[in-house]
Amino acid sequence: MNYDTIFPLTTIVLLLAGLVSLYRYSSSLQPLLNFLFLLLSTRLLQSGISPEESNAWMTGIIGLVAGLNLAVATLVKTKWIRWAAPVVSILILPFIGKNDLLFGDYALNLADAKVTGVIALGFLIGSIAYLLKLALKRFFPSDEQESIQLTAQIALSGLFIIPATFFASWYGLVFLTLGYFLYNAYSEKKNDLLLISLLTVAATSGITAKYGVEGIDLSVGKITAGLIVGAGAYMLAVLATKTTHKLMGYVFVLLSVVLLSLVTLLNNVHPAYGGTESLLAAFFGVAVINLFNGRHEAANILFPALVAIGLFLPSDPFSETAGETTSVATEQQTTSEEPVAEPKGMDASKLSGNYTIVSETAVISFQLGQKGGITKGAIKEFEGTVDFGTSVNSAKFNVKLPTKKLTTFNTMRDESIMGGAYLNAAKFPVMSFSSSGMEPKEDGYLLKGNFTLLGKTNPEDVFIKYLGEKDGKQQFIGKASIDRTKYGMPSSPQEGNVVDFTFTIELK
């Protein structure tokens, strides 16, 4: 049985399960959420899954597990069976995940503990929030106890998004939502609006990641996490004013401050966790809650409003500062597999003698990371010499790159990068590249040389193009890629290990 047969059958079974749920609980929002989740899941599978027989069977198995969970949640009343079903489902994922599900360029390996762990985190959101409500109920009047659970779910979802998207890019948000969906399906104390909002954010993240919709990029985990953490922090502060114990009120206020600070302070541990973008996003979350607080139950409108912000803001306030790199460098940012973009290269064989790089106009642009979480930066005002001698075939390039001249257009992140875990600028203030020959290639030249970073030297290739003379200066553009782990930096799938460079230099 092939993919074309299994996928329609799986989709039909899932949708029928949703319709049964809709019929049984016609007055509840839950079946509508079930139906929405099934549509989202099948749409993801339809648009991204690799049409191979092994993956087709995987699709069928996952659909069967989802259908069984939905049936148990809808029909079974015995509590221990209801709670055992999602737990067992999560635990068996590693055993059915021997073959990868391929979503575009992302391989979903269910046998990977990170994937299973993120799904389990989603399930724990509701469970931990319920335990917190039980632990804190004596500090609040009875009419505020449900608010504790609701607020805890929002704050926890914001915090858990950080590791979820760190380990699995924007797909981590989908996995986290899957886990929370399982909790919500079985729980008697449902948070339908939080679930439908997470579903919407997950879907929106996928759309923005795939089609590059402008606005706040909800596919970047630290942005979405900042929005939700900020909202959760403000709700904790509101709860602090309603506690019957003054000390607990102080604790809640302190916790609110800690949550708001966390999205920035985590940047010192790992740049992908937080920073200025997260803090600004958190303030957006606070503003949304403050806007509606008093007129409506804040949590009821939190996530739809946050999604609206992400979709309809006219520009992304968290993008790199415009004009930080020259237009030539920006236009030349391409992947290492592609030829350097236009303009077309010229013959440099007539160049001879010694030149120096014009420091004021020299710029290297770089980027690394996965789609939806790319970090961009630049190195400006570096120095170097080029000796063409009597032939370009023996040209010698010597370039010195001051480590402190590297920027990612984020002051806090730059401070972290300059530390010992990354560039260690205090100990290694200069990066360098030297080559001793230009090998003619189609539309350019290949420089074979050595790159030194963090005291380690490795052979690296650089492709350059000569653009001719302008205002008495020789114009060159080029590109290169390096694997930063070869120089002692820790591997990170989320940040990316391969750094792609493009550059423009003038020689005089």
Secondary structure as a PSIPRED ss2 file (coil, helix, strand):
# PSIPRED VFORMAT (PSIPRED V4.0)

   1 M C   1.000  0.000  0.000
   2 N C   1.000  0.000  0.000
   3 Y H   0.000  1.000  0.000
   4 D H   0.000  1.000  0.000
   5 T H   0.000  1.000  0.000
   6 I H   0.000  1.000  0.000
   7 F H   0.000  1.000  0.000
   8 P H   0.000  1.000  0.000
   9 L H   0.000  1.000  0.000
  10 T H   0.000  1.000  0.000
  11 T H   0.000  1.000  0.000
  12 I H   0.000  1.000  0.000
  13 V H   0.000  1.000  0.000
  14 L H   0.000  1.000  0.000
  15 L H   0.000  1.000  0.000
  16 L H   0.000  1.000  0.000
  17 A H   0.000  1.000  0.000
  18 G H   0.000  1.000  0.000
  19 L H   0.000  1.000  0.000
  20 V H   0.000  1.000  0.000
  21 S H   0.000  1.000  0.000
  22 L H   0.000  1.000  0.000
  23 Y H   0.000  1.000  0.000
  24 R H   0.000  1.000  0.000
  25 Y C   1.000  0.000  0.000
  26 S C   1.000  0.000  0.000
  27 S C   1.000  0.000  0.000
  28 S C   1.000  0.000  0.000
  29 L C   1.000  0.000  0.000
  30 Q H   0.000  1.000  0.000
  31 P H   0.000  1.000  0.000
  32 L H   0.000  1.000  0.000
  33 L H   0.000  1.000  0.000
  34 N H   0.000  1.000  0.000
  35 F H   0.000  1.000  0.000
  36 L H   0.000  1.000  0.000
  37 F H   0.000  1.000  0.000
  38 L H   0.000  1.000  0.000
  39 L H   0.000  1.000  0.000
  40 L H   0.000  1.000  0.000
  41 S H   0.000  1.000  0.000
  42 T H   0.000  1.000  0.000
  43 R H   0.000  1.000  0.000
  44 L H   0.000  1.000  0.000
  45 L H   0.000  1.000  0.000
  46 Q H   0.000  1.000  0.000
  47 S H   0.000  1.000  0.000
  48 G H   0.000  1.000  0.000
  49 I C   1.000  0.000  0.000
  50 S C   1.000  0.000  0.000
  51 P C   1.000  0.000  0.000
  52 E C   1.000  0.000  0.000
  53 E H   0.000  1.000  0.000
  54 S H   0.000  1.000  0.000
  55 N H   0.000  1.000  0.000
  56 A H   0.000  1.000  0.000
  57 W H   0.000  1.000  0.000
  58 M H   0.000  1.000  0.000
  59 T H   0.000  1.000  0.000
  60 G H   0.000  1.000  0.000
  61 I H   0.000  1.000  0.000
  62 I H   0.000  1.000  0.000
  63 G H   0.000  1.000  0.000
  64 L H   0.000  1.000  0.000
  65 V H   0.000  1.000  0.000
  66 A H   0.000  1.000  0.000
  67 G H   0.000  1.000  0.000
  68 L H   0.000  1.000  0.000
  69 N H   0.000  1.000  0.000
  70 L H   0.000  1.000  0.000
  71 A H   0.000  1.000  0.000
  72 V H   0.000  1.000  0.000
  73 A H   0.000  1.000  0.000
  74 T H   0.000  1.000  0.000
  75 L H   0.000  1.000  0.000
  76 V C   1.000  0.000  0.000
  77 K C   1.000  0.000  0.000
  78 T C   1.000  0.000  0.000
  79 K H   0.000  1.000  0.000
  80 W H   0.000  1.000  0.000
  81 I H   0.000  1.000  0.000
  82 R H   0.000  1.000  0.000
  83 W H   0.000  1.000  0.000
  84 A H   0.000  1.000  0.000
  85 A H   0.000  1.000  0.000
  86 P H   0.000  1.000  0.000
  87 V H   0.000  1.000  0.000
  88 V H   0.000  1.000  0.000
  89 S H   0.000  1.000  0.000
  90 I H   0.000  1.000  0.000
  91 L H   0.000  1.000  0.000
  92 I H   0.000  1.000  0.000
  93 L H   0.000  1.000  0.000
  94 P H   0.000  1.000  0.000
  95 F H   0.000  1.000  0.000
  96 I H   0.000  1.000  0.000
  97 G C   1.000  0.000  0.000
  98 K C   1.000  0.000  0.000
  99 N C   1.000  0.000  0.000
 100 D C   1.000  0.000  0.000
 101 L E   0.000  0.000  1.000
 102 L E   0.000  0.000  1.000
 103 F E   0.000  0.000  1.000
 104 G C   1.000  0.000  0.000
 105 D C   1.000  0.000  0.000
 106 Y E   0.000  0.000  1.000
 107 A E   0.000  0.000  1.000
 108 L E   0.000  0.000  1.000
 109 N C   1.000  0.000  0.000
 110 L C   1.000  0.000  0.000
 111 A C   1.000  0.000  0.000
 112 D C   1.000  0.000  0.000
 113 A H   0.000  1.000  0.000
 114 K H   0.000  1.000  0.000
 115 V H   0.000  1.000  0.000
 116 T H   0.000  1.000  0.000
 117 G H   0.000  1.000  0.000
 118 V H   0.000  1.000  0.000
 119 I H   0.000  1.000  0.000
 120 A H   0.000  1.000  0.000
 121 L H   0.000  1.000  0.000
 122 G H   0.000  1.000  0.000
 123 F H   0.000  1.000  0.000
 124 L H   0.000  1.000  0.000
 125 I H   0.000  1.000  0.000
 126 G H   0.000  1.000  0.000
 127 S H   0.000  1.000  0.000
 128 I H   0.000  1.000  0.000
 129 A H   0.000  1.000  0.000
 130 Y H   0.000  1.000  0.000
 131 L H   0.000  1.000  0.000
 132 L H   0.000  1.000  0.000
 133 K H   0.000  1.000  0.000
 134 L H   0.000  1.000  0.000
 135 A H   0.000  1.000  0.000
 136 L H   0.000  1.000  0.000
 137 K H   0.000  1.000  0.000
 138 R H   0.000  1.000  0.000
 139 F H   0.000  1.000  0.000
 140 F C   1.000  0.000  0.000
 141 P C   1.000  0.000  0.000
 142 S H   0.000  1.000  0.000
 143 D H   0.000  1.000  0.000
 144 E H   0.000  1.000  0.000
 145 Q H   0.000  1.000  0.000
 146 E H   0.000  1.000  0.000
 147 S H   0.000  1.000  0.000
 148 I H   0.000  1.000  0.000
 149 Q H   0.000  1.000  0.000
 150 L H   0.000  1.000  0.000
 151 T H   0.000  1.000  0.000
 152 A H   0.000  1.000  0.000
 153 Q H   0.000  1.000  0.000
 154 I H   0.000  1.000  0.000
 155 A H   0.000  1.000  0.000
 156 L H   0.000  1.000  0.000
 157 S H   0.000  1.000  0.000
 158 G H   0.000  1.000  0.000
 159 L H   0.000  1.000  0.000
 160 F H   0.000  1.000  0.000
 161 I H   0.000  1.000  0.000
 162 I H   0.000  1.000  0.000
 163 P H   0.000  1.000  0.000
 164 A H   0.000  1.000  0.000
 165 T H   0.000  1.000  0.000
 166 F H   0.000  1.000  0.000
 167 F H   0.000  1.000  0.000
 168 A H   0.000  1.000  0.000
 169 S C   1.000  0.000  0.000
 170 W C   1.000  0.000  0.000
 171 Y H   0.000  1.000  0.000
 172 G H   0.000  1.000  0.000
 173 L H   0.000  1.000  0.000
 174 V H   0.000  1.000  0.000
 175 F H   0.000  1.000  0.000
 176 L H   0.000  1.000  0.000
 177 T H   0.000  1.000  0.000
 178 L H   0.000  1.000  0.000
 179 G H   0.000  1.000  0.000
 180 Y H   0.000  1.000  0.000
 181 F H   0.000  1.000  0.000
 182 L H   0.000  1.000  0.000
 183 Y H   0.000  1.000  0.000
 184 N H   0.000  1.000  0.000
 185 A H   0.000  1.000  0.000
 186 Y H   0.000  1.000  0.000
 187 S C   1.000  0.000  0.000
 188 E C   1.000  0.000  0.000
 189 K C   1.000  0.000  0.000
 190 K C   1.000  0.000  0.000
 191 N C   1.000  0.000  0.000
 192 D H   0.000  1.000  0.000
 193 L H   0.000  1.000  0.000
 194 L H   0.000  1.000  0.000
 195 L H   0.000  1.000  0.000
 196 I H   0.000  1.000  0.000
 197 S H   0.000  1.000  0.000
 198 L H   0.000  1.000  0.000
 199 L H   0.000  1.000  0.000
 200 T H   0.000  1.000  0.000
 201 V H   0.000  1.000  0.000
 202 A H   0.000  1.000  0.000
 203 A H   0.000  1.000  0.000
 204 T H   0.000  1.000  0.000
 205 S H   0.000  1.000  0.000
 206 G H   0.000  1.000  0.000
 207 I H   0.000  1.000  0.000
 208 T H   0.000  1.000  0.000
 209 A H   0.000  1.000  0.000
 210 K H   0.000  1.000  0.000
 211 Y H   0.000  1.000  0.000
 212 G C   1.000  0.000  0.000
 213 V C   1.000  0.000  0.000
 214 E C   1.000  0.000  0.000
 215 G C   1.000  0.000  0.000
 216 I C   1.000  0.000  0.000
 217 D C   1.000  0.000  0.000
 218 L C   1.000  0.000  0.000
 219 S C   1.000  0.000  0.000
 220 V C   1.000  0.000  0.000
 221 G H   0.000  1.000  0.000
 222 K H   0.000  1.000  0.000
 223 I H   0.000  1.000  0.000
 224 T H   0.000  1.000  0.000
 225 A H   0.000  1.000  0.000
 226 G H   0.000  1.000  0.000
 227 L H   0.000  1.000  0.000
 228 I H   0.000  1.000  0.000
 229 V H   0.000  1.000  0.000
 230 G H   0.000  1.000  0.000
 231 A H   0.000  1.000  0.000
 232 G H   0.000  1.000  0.000
 233 A H   0.000  1.000  0.000
 234 Y H   0.000  1.000  0.000
 235 M H   0.000  1.000  0.000
 236 L H   0.000  1.000  0.000
 237 A H   0.000  1.000  0.000
 238 V H   0.000  1.000  0.000
 239 L H   0.000  1.000  0.000
 240 A H   0.000  1.000  0.000
 241 T C   1.000  0.000  0.000
 242 K C   1.000  0.000  0.000
 243 T C   1.000  0.000  0.000
 244 T C   1.000  0.000  0.000
 245 H C   1.000  0.000  0.000
 246 K H   0.000  1.000  0.000
 247 L H   0.000  1.000  0.000
 248 M H   0.000  1.000  0.000
 249 G H   0.000  1.000  0.000
 250 Y H   0.000  1.000  0.000
 251 V H   0.000  1.000  0.000
 252 F H   0.000  1.000  0.000
 253 V H   0.000  1.000  0.000
 254 L H   0.000  1.000  0.000
 255 L H   0.000  1.000  0.000
 256 S H   0.000  1.000  0.000
 257 V H   0.000  1.000  0.000
 258 V H   0.000  1.000  0.000
 259 L H   0.000  1.000  0.000
 260 L H   0.000  1.000  0.000
 261 S H   0.000  1.000  0.000
 262 L H   0.000  1.000  0.000
 263 V H   0.000  1.000  0.000
 264 T H   0.000  1.000  0.000
 265 L H   0.000  1.000  0.000
 266 L H   0.000  1.000  0.000
 267 N H   0.000  1.000  0.000
 268 N H   0.000  1.000  0.000
 269 V C   1.000  0.000  0.000
 270 H C   1.000  0.000  0.000
 271 P C   1.000  0.000  0.000
 272 A C   1.000  0.000  0.000
 273 Y C   1.000  0.000  0.000
 274 G C   1.000  0.000  0.000
 275 G C   1.000  0.000  0.000
 276 T H   0.000  1.000  0.000
 277 E H   0.000  1.000  0.000
 278 S H   0.000  1.000  0.000
 279 L H   0.000  1.000  0.000
 280 L H   0.000  1.000  0.000
 281 A H   0.000  1.000  0.000
 282 A H   0.000  1.000  0.000
 283 F H   0.000  1.000  0.000
 284 F H   0.000  1.000  0.000
 285 G H   0.000  1.000  0.000
 286 V H   0.000  1.000  0.000
 287 A H   0.000  1.000  0.000
 288 V H   0.000  1.000  0.000
 289 I H   0.000  1.000  0.000
 290 N H   0.000  1.000  0.000
 291 L H   0.000  1.000  0.000
 292 F H   0.000  1.000  0.000
 293 N E   0.000  0.000  1.000
 294 G C   1.000  0.000  0.000
 295 R C   1.000  0.000  0.000
 296 H E   0.000  0.000  1.000
 297 E C   1.000  0.000  0.000
 298 A H   0.000  1.000  0.000
 299 A H   0.000  1.000  0.000
 300 N H   0.000  1.000  0.000
 301 I H   0.000  1.000  0.000
 302 L H   0.000  1.000  0.000
 303 F H   0.000  1.000  0.000
 304 P H   0.000  1.000  0.000
 305 A H   0.000  1.000  0.000
 306 L H   0.000  1.000  0.000
 307 V H   0.000  1.000  0.000
 308 A H   0.000  1.000  0.000
 309 I H   0.000  1.000  0.000
 310 G H   0.000  1.000  0.000
 311 L H   0.000  1.000  0.000
 312 F H   0.000  1.000  0.000
 313 L C   1.000  0.000  0.000
 314 P C   1.000  0.000  0.000
 315 S C   1.000  0.000  0.000
 316 D C   1.000  0.000  0.000
 317 P C   1.000  0.000  0.000
 318 F C   1.000  0.000  0.000
 319 S C   1.000  0.000  0.000
 320 E C   1.000  0.000  0.000
 321 T C   1.000  0.000  0.000
 322 A C   1.000  0.000  0.000
 323 G C   1.000  0.000  0.000
 324 E C   1.000  0.000  0.000
 325 T C   1.000  0.000  0.000
 326 T C   1.000  0.000  0.000
 327 S H   0.000  1.000  0.000
 328 V H   0.000  1.000  0.000
 329 A H   0.000  1.000  0.000
 330 T H   0.000  1.000  0.000
 331 E H   0.000  1.000  0.000
 332 Q C   1.000  0.000  0.000
 333 Q C   1.000  0.000  0.000
 334 T C   1.000  0.000  0.000
 335 T C   1.000  0.000  0.000
 336 S C   1.000  0.000  0.000
 337 E C   1.000  0.000  0.000
 338 E C   1.000  0.000  0.000
 339 P C   1.000  0.000  0.000
 340 V C   1.000  0.000  0.000
 341 A C   1.000  0.000  0.000
 342 E C   1.000  0.000  0.000
 343 P C   1.000  0.000  0.000
 344 K C   1.000  0.000  0.000
 345 G C   1.000  0.000  0.000
 346 M E   0.000  0.000  1.000
 347 D C   1.000  0.000  0.000
 348 A C   1.000  0.000  0.000
 349 S C   1.000  0.000  0.000
 350 K C   1.000  0.000  0.000
 351 L C   1.000  0.000  0.000
 352 S C   1.000  0.000  0.000
 353 G C   1.000  0.000  0.000
 354 N E   0.000  0.000  1.000
 355 Y E   0.000  0.000  1.000
 356 T E   0.000  0.000  1.000
 357 I E   0.000  0.000  1.000
 358 V C   1.000  0.000  0.000
 359 S C   1.000  0.000  0.000
 360 E C   1.000  0.000  0.000
 361 T C   1.000  0.000  0.000
 362 A C   1.000  0.000  0.000
 363 V E   0.000  0.000  1.000
 364 I E   0.000  0.000  1.000
 365 S E   0.000  0.000  1.000
 366 F E   0.000  0.000  1.000
 367 Q E   0.000  0.000  1.000
 368 L E   0.000  0.000  1.000
 369 G C   1.000  0.000  0.000
 370 Q C   1.000  0.000  0.000
 371 K C   1.000  0.000  0.000
 372 G C   1.000  0.000  0.000
 373 G C   1.000  0.000  0.000
 374 I C   1.000  0.000  0.000
 375 T E   0.000  0.000  1.000
 376 K E   0.000  0.000  1.000
 377 G E   0.000  0.000  1.000
 378 A E   0.000  0.000  1.000
 379 I E   0.000  0.000  1.000
 380 K E   0.000  0.000  1.000
 381 E C   1.000  0.000  0.000
 382 F C   1.000  0.000  0.000
 383 E E   0.000  0.000  1.000
 384 G E   0.000  0.000  1.000
 385 T E   0.000  0.000  1.000
 386 V E   0.000  0.000  1.000
 387 D E   0.000  0.000  1.000
 388 F C   1.000  0.000  0.000
 389 G C   1.000  0.000  0.000
 390 T C   1.000  0.000  0.000
 391 S C   1.000  0.000  0.000
 392 V H   0.000  1.000  0.000
 393 N H   0.000  1.000  0.000
 394 S H   0.000  1.000  0.000
 395 A C   1.000  0.000  0.000
 396 K E   0.000  0.000  1.000
 397 F E   0.000  0.000  1.000
 398 N E   0.000  0.000  1.000
 399 V E   0.000  0.000  1.000
 400 K E   0.000  0.000  1.000
 401 L E   0.000  0.000  1.000
 402 P E   0.000  0.000  1.000
 403 T H   0.000  1.000  0.000
 404 K H   0.000  1.000  0.000
 405 K H   0.000  1.000  0.000
 406 L E   0.000  0.000  1.000
 407 T E   0.000  0.000  1.000
 408 T C   1.000  0.000  0.000
 409 F C   1.000  0.000  0.000
 410 N C   1.000  0.000  0.000
 411 T H   0.000  1.000  0.000
 412 M H   0.000  1.000  0.000
 413 R H   0.000  1.000  0.000
 414 D H   0.000  1.000  0.000
 415 E H   0.000  1.000  0.000
 416 S H   0.000  1.000  0.000
 417 I H   0.000  1.000  0.000
 418 M C   1.000  0.000  0.000
 419 G C   1.000  0.000  0.000
 420 G C   1.000  0.000  0.000
 421 A C   1.000  0.000  0.000
 422 Y C   1.000  0.000  0.000
 423 L C   1.000  0.000  0.000
 424 N C   1.000  0.000  0.000
 425 A C   1.000  0.000  0.000
 426 A C   1.000  0.000  0.000
 427 K C   1.000  0.000  0.000
 428 F C   1.000  0.000  0.000
 429 P C   1.000  0.000  0.000
 430 V E   0.000  0.000  1.000
 431 M E   0.000  0.000  1.000
 432 S E   0.000  0.000  1.000
 433 F E   0.000  0.000  1.000
 434 S E   0.000  0.000  1.000
 435 S E   0.000  0.000  1.000
 436 S E   0.000  0.000  1.000
 437 G E   0.000  0.000  1.000
 438 M E   0.000  0.000  1.000
 439 E E   0.000  0.000  1.000
 440 P E   0.000  0.000  1.000
 441 K E   0.000  0.000  1.000
 442 E C   1.000  0.000  0.000
 443 D C   1.000  0.000  0.000
 444 G E   0.000  0.000  1.000
 445 Y E   0.000  0.000  1.000
 446 L E   0.000  0.000  1.000
 447 L E   0.000  0.000  1.000
 448 K E   0.000  0.000  1.000
 449 G E   0.000  0.000  1.000
 450 N E   0.000  0.000  1.000
 451 F E   0.000  0.000  1.000
 452 T E   0.000  0.000  1.000
 453 L E   0.000  0.000  1.000
 454 L C   1.000  0.000  0.000
 455 G C   1.000  0.000  0.000
 456 K E   0.000  0.000  1.000
 457 T E   0.000  0.000  1.000
 458 N E   0.000  0.000  1.000
 459 P E   0.000  0.000  1.000
 460 E E   0.000  0.000  1.000
 461 D E   0.000  0.000  1.000
 462 V E   0.000  0.000  1.000
 463 F E   0.000  0.000  1.000
 464 I E   0.000  0.000  1.000
 465 K E   0.000  0.000  1.000
 466 Y E   0.000  0.000  1.000
 467 L E   0.000  0.000  1.000
 468 G E   0.000  0.000  1.000
 469 E E   0.000  0.000  1.000
 470 K E   0.000  0.000  1.000
 471 D C   1.000  0.000  0.000
 472 G C   1.000  0.000  0.000
 473 K E   0.000  0.000  1.000
 474 Q E   0.000  0.000  1.000
 475 Q E   0.000  0.000  1.000
 476 F E   0.000  0.000  1.000
 477 I E   0.000  0.000  1.000
 478 G E   0.000  0.000  1.000
 479 K E   0.000  0.000  1.000
 480 A E   0.000  0.000  1.000
 481 S E   0.000  0.000  1.000
 482 I E   0.000  0.000  1.000
 483 D E   0.000  0.000  1.000
 484 R H   0.000  1.000  0.000
 485 T H   0.000  1.000  0.000
 486 K H   0.000  1.000  0.000
 487 Y H   0.000  1.000  0.000
 488 G C   1.000  0.000  0.000
 489 M C   1.000  0.000  0.000
 490 P C   1.000  0.000  0.000
 491 S C   1.000  0.000  0.000
 492 S C   1.000  0.000  0.000
 493 P C   1.000  0.000  0.000
 494 Q C   1.000  0.000  0.000
 495 E C   1.000  0.000  0.000
 496 G C   1.000  0.000  0.000
 497 N C   1.000  0.000  0.000
 498 V E   0.000  0.000  1.000
 499 V E   0.000  0.000  1.000
 500 D E   0.000  0.000  1.000
 501 F E   0.000  0.000  1.000
 502 T E   0.000  0.000  1.000
 503 F E   0.000  0.000  1.000
 504 T E   0.000  0.000  1.000
 505 I E   0.000  0.000  1.000
 506 E E   0.000  0.000  1.000
 507 L E   0.000  0.000  1.000
 508 K C   1.000  0.000  0.000
